[in-house]
Amino acid sequence: MRQHTIRKAVSLEGVGLHSGKMVRVTLSPGPADSGIVFRVAEHGDPIPAAPESVVDSHYATTVGRNGVRIQTIEHLMAAAAGLGVDNLDVRVDGAELPAADGSAKPFVQAMLTAGRAPQSARQRPIRIPHPIGAGNGGRWIQILPADTFRISYTLDNDHPAIGTQVLSWTPTEESFVAEYAPARTYGFLKDLGFLRKSGRALGGSLDNTIVIGKSATLNGLRYRDEFVRHKVLDLIGDLALLGRRITGHVIARNAGHALNYELVVAVQRALGLERRAAVRSMASLVPEPAEALVSARGLATT
């Protein structure tokens, strides 16, 4: 199969989940074999979406280089992976991606608006030859050899609004767009004070986050099991840091960004993978004149 990028530049703008500040992100076509590359502002150094670029994996996945950081990249990464978009240039006018509605759906819509274009280079899937894992006890994740990419996830929480949620899924583009991309991030009302004192969730709201109160959610659900679906969405986005599609069965229990990242690093080390960083000239980042603007004013927490 061929690699793909988008056909034209497209932008989204909205509030950053953690910063609470308005931010604009522009997605532009990327060359074959470049992967997904971030830049802060117009003249920023390239930050490849790769394991070695990750500087924080608590509450969200953050990449950085030379002291510059871009936070909460997981939903954009999941959207690209779910749509089979291999190469992108991503320019961010801020330090965080827009939270939008708390899901990957707005990023999916933006990429579909831009259209997808096949490229000359072929995909190079990663085939898992033996079990690789991270974590222990009640929180763990592993990937096993398999003929296809599959995810089996168990989320259990003693809160009555969540309980135990289990699913097993072999991703397709159709099912990703309809059943997983719209799943929103969630957070507990009791944790809001602590998060905001530590400089997080400053842009969170009921418009982009499922807020869980003492006994129930404060807003409605898109799916009965939206909590575990969002965990799977985050996992897809974090696995995309490997820069190549995976053939293997991922099994997880109560994992989050930190464990997802541990698995990514474990796979990279176990298989001796090298991620080719994309470095491009500034001219290649100028959006096309017919840039589409998708307004996504909202926020999120993972």
Secondary structure by P-SEA (a helix, b strand, c coil): cbbbbbccccbbbbbbccccbbbbbbbccccccccbbbbccccccccccccccccccccbbbbbccccccccaaaaaaaaaaacccbbbbbbcccccccccccaaaaaaaaaaabbbbccbbbbbbbbcccccccccccccccccccbbbbbbbbbbcccccccccccccccaaaaacccccbbbbbbccaaaaaaaaccccccccccccccccccccccccccaaaaaaaaaaaaaaaccccccccbbbbbccccaaaaaaaaaaaaaaaccccbbbbbcccccccccbbbbbbbcccccc
